[in-house]
Amino acid sequence: MPVLVASDLDRTLIYSSAALALTMPDARAPRLLCVEVHESRPLSYMTEAAAQLLTDLGDSAVFVPTTTRTRKQYQRINLPGPQPAYAICANGGHLLVDGVTDHDWHAQVLARLADECAPLDEIRAHLMTSADPAWVRKHRVAEDLFAYLVVERELLPEEWVKELAAWAENRGWTVSLQGRKIYAVPKPLTKSAAVREVVRRTGAHLTLAAGDSLLDADLLLAADQGWRPGHGELADSGWNAPAISALPERGVLAGERIAREFLRAARQPI
């Protein structure tokens, strides 16, 4: 019976240049491996040590990348190790099996969203009218499932985010601020629901997870054991739970520590 490892990607396992947090002297900085290229430019990295740990993990567990990224954004990433048999994109809206969307799963997700929360058009219209163009750089809709804004973080009013969260809560949606992006996501659209489906299909007896944002909280709570880095929404708010380890590492070294913890836990005898 396999071990299943479900991990968020951005700012958990992989890091942009801005998120690396290389605070050590230059001569002691870790060697980095580029794992994502976009428009011919390197975009995301992990340490070489983390890359080896992730490769080794493929021999000990079913590794499931679990991301809020769209399928197109996910497919830009070239992770080390074997090609994952399962991947979760769009915060659980799409389950990929050998790289191909499982349409039955997606149909189930759409049915839940229609039954349990306000429509995307209503949320998008509110974002368009309430967000100030002075600090909004882009309005985006992801996979016709949720919306997000790209903002100038230093100009973003904190009160506006709180007001948006309260407004969305009453309509069955949740709000998450991650770096320069503000996400509005339907509450039934969760990573944990998709992970439970993969657990059902694989018969996994142990689930390990990691994540840094509010959108990862349900994923961590659904796991038998989980980790969060020392940065991100969850760390900033002091969020924790009994089976969750709050790591002190920040930036790309947190990603390496998480990969090491995954491998250690996956290799422990039952």
Secondary structure, 3 states (H helix, E strand, C coil): CCEEEEECCECCCEEEHHHCCCCCCHHHCCCEEEEEEECCEEEEEEEHHHHHHHHHHCCCCEEEEECCCCHHHHCCECCCCCCCCEEEEHHHCEEEECCEECHHHHHHHHHHHHHHCCCHHHHHHHHHHHCCCCCEEEEEEECCCEEEEEECHHHCCHHHHHHHHHHHHCCCEEEEEECCEEEEEECCCCHHHHHHHHHHHHCCCEEEEECCCHHHHHHHHHCCEEEECCCCHHHHHCCCCCCEEECCCCCHHHHHHHHHHHHHHHHCCC
